Amino acid sequence: MLRRVFLIVLDSFGIGGAPDAAAFGDAGSDTLKAVAASPHFKAPNLQKLGLFNIEGVAGLPREPAPLGAFARLREMSQGKDTTIGHWEMAGLVSEKPLPVFPEGFPADFIAAFEARVGRKTLCNKPYSGTEVIRDYGAEHMKTGALIVYTSADSVFQIAANEAVVPLEELYRICETARGMLTGDLAVGRVIARPFVGDKPDNFTRTPNRHDYSLPPPGKTILDVLTSMCLDVIAVGKIYDIFAGRGITQKIPTRNNDEGMDVALQLVERQFDGLAFINLVEFDMVYGHRNDVDGYAKAISAFDERLGELLPLLHPEDLLLITADHGCDPSTPSTDHSREDVPMLAAGPGVKPGVDLGTRLGFGCIAATIAEYFEREVVFPGGSFWQDIEKKPG
């Protein structure tokens, strides 16, 4: 019988500050608490699986008989970004943070980049993605210069109007940047940020974003599964995060709804292996824009789709729901926050109501998937499959 794992990442859905949150400037951050305070927050299916029963989650109604197993996961890596979070859940701990550039990228690098791509640049400083096109978009339209910016995360972002820089050219430019950003400049991601519009009050980012990540520096659960000739289906930006490594099929999506559409299609499809799904809008559209109500509505919409997915799971299916970091939309910061994340496990073969407490290391997800597929591989954090497996009889 086919075995399948559906790993769904609610991008940025943290559940409260990690013990070292203050060192990252995130004391007091709690994405779940902030979002749950909105009148638009409704999550009955997540509640039934045990989300509000997770250790440390307070002020929300505990489920008396949870249908799933649940845990609080604490990151071991030195970071709070998408790349490091996903790498760790796939089994890689990053002991050194990826480089950040709060003062912008070095002038000699920018000069070399401009020479390589044949265009000048604007900005070169940390900026909000929506504000940077408002403030620099008109000059970009007039001159054709690329809007280069960064954030508190390890990213090199290039914004360009699709009418000025065609998508194919923007993507080639990002590939060039990725190849140049090595050594001390090796940021986690180069991100293409296309937008449309003809003046600042109607500039709008499009769904044609594309990420170019560093290749993972070691073996991940994706490599393990592909070496076993199993399927690894990357949905959303997963392919980009892992630079294509260990992936047998990629299915790009533009938003959360498309991601869940794919999940519902895959559950009806024959495959043997892992469907790794990232739902990016929680982070990209709501967390970074400090939109508490929008985030709450997005969680509520996901919860409805989760209600569609759960009854379709096959006897040998394992559903894991987690996050890669936080992005508290209620704080002054618009950047990611250093938070613990939830882990919910469900499926016909999962023992209901198992409280796994707080576990050190997102890598327990990789270890659990490896054991589920009967592969003896050690990943940091250790497997919890034996704790949640529903034994016969």
N, C-alpha and C positions, 0 to 999 in steps of 0.2 A: 504494500500500500504506500502511496506517495506521502511523504512528510513535507509539510510546508510551514514556514514561519513568516508571519506578517509583522514587521517591525515598523511602527509608525512613530515618527518624531514630530512632536508639537513644538516647532522651532521657537525657542525662548520661553517656554512655559515653566518657569522656575516656581519653587514652593517655599521660598524663604532663604535668607542669607546663610551662606556657608560660614563656618567658624572664622575663616580668614577674610570675610567679606570686606572688613574695614581696610585691609591692606590693598584692596582693589578699588577703594573709594565707594563701596557699596553697602556700608552699614545701614541696616534697616530695610533694605530692599526685599520685597516679597511680591512677586508677580501675581500669584494666585490670590493672595489677600486683597490686592489692589483691584483685580478684575472681579472678584466675587462681591465686592462692595457695590458694583454697578447693578441697577435694577434690570439690566438686560441679561444678566448672567443666569443661565438655567442649564444645569448639567446632570439630569437625573440618571443617565446611563453611566457616566463617570462616577457618580456617587454610588451606584449599585455595585460597580466593580471594586470600590474601596478607596477612591481618591481622598475622601475626607477622613478616612481612618488612618492615613499614613502618619507615622510618628512625627510630631512637631506641627502638624496642621491643626490650627485651633479656630474656634468661632464658626465652624461649619458643621452641619448635621451629620454625625457619624451614621453609617449604615449598620443596622443590627446584624444582618446576615449577608456580608459581601459575597458577590458571585465570583470575584477574582482573587488573586493573590496580589500583594502590594508591598512596596518598599520605598524608602527614601534613599536616593543615591547621592553620594558626595564625591565630587571630582578630585582626582589625584593630580592631574596635570596642572601646570602653571599657566592658566589662561582662563578666558571666559568667552571664547569666540566659537563660531560655528565649526571651523576646521578642527580645532583641538578637541571640542566636545564630541564630534562624530568619530574622529580617530580613536578616542578613548573608548567609546561604546563598541568600537570594532576591535578593541584589544590593544591599542597603542597608548602608552602614557608618555606625555611630553614633559620632560623634566625642566626644560628651559622654555620660557615664553617666546612666542614668535615676535620679531621686531616690530616696534611701533614708531611712528614719526610725528610726535606732537608739534614739532616745528616745521613740518613739511619735509619733503625728500631733498637730499643734498643737491646743490646747484649744479655740480659737475655731472651728476646722474641725469638731471632734467635736461641739460644741454645735450648730452649724448643721446637721450631718448628722442628729443626734438629732431636731431640730425638723422636718426635712423628712420623715423616715421614721416619726415617731411612736413611736419606741422608744428607751429608754436604751441605753447601751453598757457593756461590761465590758472590762477588761484594757488595751487600747491600748498594747501594747509588743511587742517581738520575742519570739516563742515558737515552740516546736515544735508542730505541728498536733495531734499525739496528746496531748501534755502539756497543751495549753491547754484541751481539753475535759474532761480529767481534773480540772484545777484549778478551772475556772470553770463546768463543765457543770451542777453542782447548783444554783448560784445563778441561772444562766440559766433552768433549768427552773422555779425558784420565782418569778422576777420577769419573765421574758419579755425581759430585756435581751439585746441582741446581743453576741456575743463578737467583738470587733474586735482583730485582731493583725496583725503584720507579720513580716518576717524580715530576713536580710541582703540579700535581693533587693528589687527595687522592686515591692512588692506591698501591697495593702490587702485583707486577708482577713476574711471574715465567717463565723463558725461559728454554726450554729443547729440545734437538734434539730427533726427533721421533724414531731414531734408538737406542738411549740410554735409554730414558724414554718413553715407549709406551703411547699413548694418554690416555688410560683408567687409567693408573697410575698417569699421570700428572693431570688429572681431579680429581682423588681422593685426591691427594696432595693439590690441590687448595680448595677442599671442606673442608679439614682439616684446612687449613689456615683461611678460612672464619669463621669457628667455633671458632678459637682461637682469631681472631682480634675483640675484643669487648671493651667496655668502652672507655678509652682514645686512644685505638688503632683501633677503629672501622672505618677503611677506607671505602670509598664509594664502591670500587670494588677490588676484587681479580681477576687477569686476567691470564689465561693460555696462554702462548706465544710459541707455538711449532715452531720448525724450522727444516730444512733438510740441507744436504750437509755434506762433509767430511773434509773441510778445510776452513779457514777464507775467502778466496776469492770466495767461492761458497755457503757459508751459506745463506739460504733464509728462511724468515718466511713463514709459510703455512697459508691457510685460516681456519685452525682448531682452531683458537682462541676461547676461551670461557670465558665469564665474570660471576662473582659471586658477585651480589650486595647485599647491605643491604636491608632488607625489608622496604618499605615505612613506615614512622612513623605515618601515619594517613590515613584518607579516601581519595581516589582519584576518579576521574571520572570513572576509570576502575571498581572500587568497586560499584559505583552507577549503572553503566550499567549492570553489572552481577547480581546485586540484582533485576533488572527489567527483568531478564531472556533474556537479549539481548546478541548478540554475541560480543566478544572482541577478535579480531584476531591480534596476535602480529607477526609482520614480521621483520626479521633481529634480532637485539639484544634487542628488546623491552622486550621480556620475561625475559631476564637476568637482565635488568635495574630495573624491578619491582619485581624481585625474584619470578616471576610466579603469583603474587597476582592480582586478578581481571581479569584473562585472561582465555578464554575458548578454544583457539586454538593457538599453536605456529607454525610458519613456519620459520625455520632458513634459512638464505641466506649467501653467501660468498662474494658478491660484489653488487655494485649498479645495474648492469644489472639484476641480479637475483631478486633483490628487485622490480624493475619495471616490470619484467616478472610476478611476483606474483601479483602486483597491477593490471596488465592488465587481469590476470586470474580471480581475485576477482571481477572486475567490471562486468564480464560476469556471475558471480555466484549469486545465491539467498542467501542472508543473511540479517539479520536485526540487525544493530548495528554499531560498529566501527572497521575499519581496520587501525591499528596503525603501520606505516611503517618507519623504520630507514634506511637511506642510509649512510653507515659508511665510504665509501672510501674517501669522501671529506676530512674527518678528519684524518683517520688512514693512508691512502696511500699518500696523497698529502700535507695536512696542516702540519702535524708533520714532514714531510721531506722537508719542504720549497720548494716545487715543484710548482711554480706559473703556469707554462704552463700545467703541468699535472692536476692541479686543474681546470684550465680554460677548458681544454678538457673534463673533467668529467662533469662540469656544462653544456657544450654544448651537451654532450651525453644525460644527463638527460633532457635537453630542448627538444631534438628530441623525447624522449619517452613520455614526457608530451604532445607533439603534438598528439601522438597516443591516449593518455588517455582521453583528454578533450572531443572529440566528442562522446565518449562511455558512458559518465555519464548519468544516468537515471534521470527522472524528480525530484525524491525525494533525489538525491544525493547531498552531500555537500563535496567539496574538500577544504582542508586547507593545505597550504604549509608554513613551518616555519623552525626554527633552534633552537639549544639548547645553543649555545655560539659561539664564533669566534675562528679562528685559522689562523691568518694572515700569509700566507706563504712567505711574503716579508720582514719580520723582522728578526733580528738575533735569536730571540727566536724560539724554535720549539714547545713550549707549547701552550695551549689554550690561547685565549685573551678575556678579559672582554669587550664584545661588545653588542650593541643592535642587535636585529634580525628582519628579515622581517616576515610579515604575509600576505599571499595572500589567498583570499577566492574566489571560483568559483563554478559554477554549474548552472543548469537551474533555480533554485530558488533564485539565488543571484542577487541583484540589481547591475548592472555594474557601475564602476566609483566612488564608495563610498570611500572617503578618511577619514580614521578613525584617522588620525594624529598619535601622539605618545601616547601609552597607557602604564601605569605602571602595570607590572605584566604579566608574561607568562600565569598566571592562567585564563586570559580572554578566553583562548582556552577551558579549562575545563568548564567554566561557559557557554560558547556559545554552546558547545556540549550538556550540560545538558538541556539548554533551547530548543535546536533543538529537543530533544527527550521528550520535555514537562515535564521535571522534575524540581521541585523547589528546587534547591540546591544552596547555596551561596559558591562561590569560589572567592578568591582574584583576583581583576582585573575586575570582572563584565562581563556580557555577552554583545556581540555586535550584537547578532542575529537580534534584532529588527531594528538595523540601516542598516543591509544589506539585510534583507528579501525582496524579490520582492513581493509586495502585488498584489492580483488579480485586474484586471481591470485597 
